[in-house]
Amino acid sequence: MKITPEIIDKHGIKPEEYKKIISLIEKKPNLLELGIFSAMWNEHCSYKSSKKYLKTLPTKNKKVIQGPGENAGVIDIEDNDAIVFKIESHNHPSFIEPYQGAATGVGGILRDVFTMGARPIATLNSIHFGSHEHPKTKNLLNGVVSGIGGYGNCMGIPTVGGEVKFDSSYNENILVNAMAVGLVKKNKIFYSKAKGTDQPVIYVGSKTGRDGIHGASMASAEFDKNAEAKKPTVQVGDPFTEKLLLEACLELMKDDSIISIQDMGAAGLTSSSVEMASKGNLGIEINLNKIPCREDKMTPYEMMLSESQERMLLILNSEKVENAKKIFIKWGLDFSVIGKTTNTKNLVLNFDGEEVANLPVNSLSNNVPIYDRKWKKNVTSIKKNLQIDFKSFKILESLKKILMSPNNAEKSWVWEQYDHTVMGDTIQKPGGDSAVIRIHGKNKGIAITVDSSAHYCLANPVAGGKQIVSEAWRNLISVGASPIAITNCLNFGNPEKDKIMGQFVECIDGISQACTYLDFPVVSGNVSFYNETQNKAILPTPTIGGVGLLKNLNTMMTKNIKEVGSYILVIGKTLGHLHQSEFLIEVVGIKDGPPPEVNLFNEKNNGLLVQALISKKLLNSVHDISSGGILIALSEMCISGNIGAKIKIPNDKIRPHEYLFGEDQSRYLIEVNEKNKNEVYKILEKNSIFYEMLGKTQKDSLVLDKEFNIKLNNLNKLNSFWFRNYFKEN
Amino acid sequence: MKSSVIVFPGSNCDRDVAVALEKFQIKNQMVWHDEINLPKSDLVVLPGGFSYGDYLRTGCIASKSRIINDVIKHAKNGGLVLGICNGFQILIETGLLSGVLLRNKKLRFLSKNVFLKVINVDNKFCLNYKKKDIIELPIAHNEGNYFASKEQIKKLEDENLVAFKYCSEKGNINKSTNPNGSSNNIAGILNDQKNILGMMPHPERLIDPLLAGEDGSLMFKSLIKSL
């Protein structure tokens, strides 16, 4: 077939990129070779728009074993244990087919983790939907939640946390970001770098089908009149096969059979083989007739570009092939020697006795075009004096409205669909500030959280970027953990537009500042651009997944109030920042103005102090103050502990609304009992930490002096109303 | 006491239950579904999970697996069999227990802690619950809605073969404390000889104060005591 400009265009390759291809490979590519280039050079695989800025992120600290560039990041949690983790997006497929899109998002990220030799021990997710009133939202939400559950539940890996948010900017572009966390022995980590020539290349897992063929939009009629080719581009997941693949891989990983391993994720066989060869500075030769196919008469083009799920590529020690085969046969999986490593540094594909493609590996990986895209600084609105008649927004009514809003409602409707207790090590369940998972058989654990604050990032991307990293850090501190590192999923619109690119560049700047200051580096992640439909982009939505260590689970902290008659203190200064707050957005209806600024110095100081108080066992409960401010945080503490509180605003320099609903950063609510009060005061004062006494806990109701008194039962009902009502389950 | 945990492709609570058994000094071995002979055991556990992907019907393919013949023999000879969650579904498919497990009434997966009233304490699994008849255990299933004919339900009730019922914290058994739509709030049942227990809740997940409860431990301690 002749390669016409239209075909090149349909592969998403720009004319100047095509010229670069010809000069790199010193020939005109055939269709298969062009397809391979399009799979490797697209934004998703190549990071061509983002690489320049991703390089600026801090990626190392004393605990980091593996930073970005592998299947997932790895951190040291002592005693020869290491944690492998990563977050990834599956946005576009989930909008087309929510169940399968979300399910395969979970499947893909789990493979990234167990490819490195780790047994996955938890997953989390961050999902964003359009307005709840949008006609598609209910179906998408239901499909995504059951897809995430469907995959994770079947795999037997607890889904322990996450977030669910709504905003009309996601009406036509929902976000599904899935994070997986695994446990591995430090000396048993597996990498994707190939080593040695003439080593067998093995295909294991599911058979290859025509699902998920890259860019099926262009693959269709012109290439193949067959209607089969019009199958949707969304992959179909089979968690059962993945469970078998997990067990088979971990069984094989017990000895030294595997030289290198790579899962077949985006761009399937193409990217996995190229990545292994490229990292090892080797060539790879594949006989496509050996690929286990699900369907008849699959072409080399389809095989190389299929994104069928639950497949892995291995390079094995040649003596170990027979033993490895036995393991995969036992688990009922395909096992096929499809080729070998070579010293040619070329990717060579043979089919029916002919060479059908021959490309220098470097041209596909190291020589990907890198763009320095134009970007524009975002205009941040300045803080104005709010022209609001505060009296017309009664505090209790405002509290109720926020608790009942979809973004702030209690979300057990969602997480009850995820098996969060399987594996028997979920010490802190969904609903807390972070999930806590015990390291199996030990008295230590890890804390995990996922956070995003897209409307802050829209209003000021630098401040927003700083804030999400800080919030993740704070959430880990709140359960008593020492934060170690993060993974990030950067969801944005079209990077070819300078405004969007500006959001990206500035968010990275903010993330980078906070990561550096808090010694909280990025060890893995993914970028998802083009979340845009008909010129309407999503809010800039970087999602941060943070991991921390709890050396002693006996000092783990929770947010539920523990006893009547104890004291509630606010740690950190409350200035009453209402712009971008839930109060202004949900209650008043004002969406502009700057987000709260994080002072990283205070963030670190306040956080480390709270951490120290927790480890000294001086606190009853801790909750970070985030979305909604003090009153929402306190309500959540009361509801989860089923104990009330009586509070009085300790500050008359700002308005009550500003004090109670302001979203100033770096703050915590802590509960201290009578016995520990003086000791806590002493430590706070000695360290010059700003704190205020808010009130005392009491039975049954939440009371604000001279303002309101509401029964906990009612508060709880309001908070848990929204989801069940939305799905008519009340 | 010796136990065998049967591992099917897709089982995913096999490790959890093995950990629980070993914690209470029950000598356990894992038995692969493709084995023909069951090793000598006092107790056989069919663990939770998605055996064979739950394709066709939950528990159906597992009930035809190679090892099951020996499990049935073991059960018919009076050996103890415990089926948890998917294990309960498998026991139903083998015919060792009566009834069916339908999809949850709300048609969605449900993972949460529930309260259970121990109805029958006169069996080797539940001896220890005499002291505490309202317990808390997690459920995590999509098909746990127990259904049987009126006559079968009457027989279960009359002959005291219901082991557990979903209830409130105070022990009230009614529609509002029924998480999945099960007939008569049934969460677990016994066979006529009371050597086979099938239950949807997971005792192996609450065996530790750190996990916020130990009500599952009592079952494993009962088993030890019974032999």
Interface residues (C-beta under 8 A of the other chain):
Chain A: S146 G149 G150 N153 C154 M155 G156 D238 P239 F240 T241 K243 L244 W331 G332 S412 W415 E416 Q417 Y418 D419 H420 T421 V422 M423 G424 T426 I427 R438 L553 E729
Chain B: P9 G10 N12 C13 R15 D16 V19 A20 G48 G49 F50 Y52 G53 D54 Y55 K106 R108 F109 L110 S111 K112 P138 A140 N142 H202 E204 R205 I207 D208 L210 L211
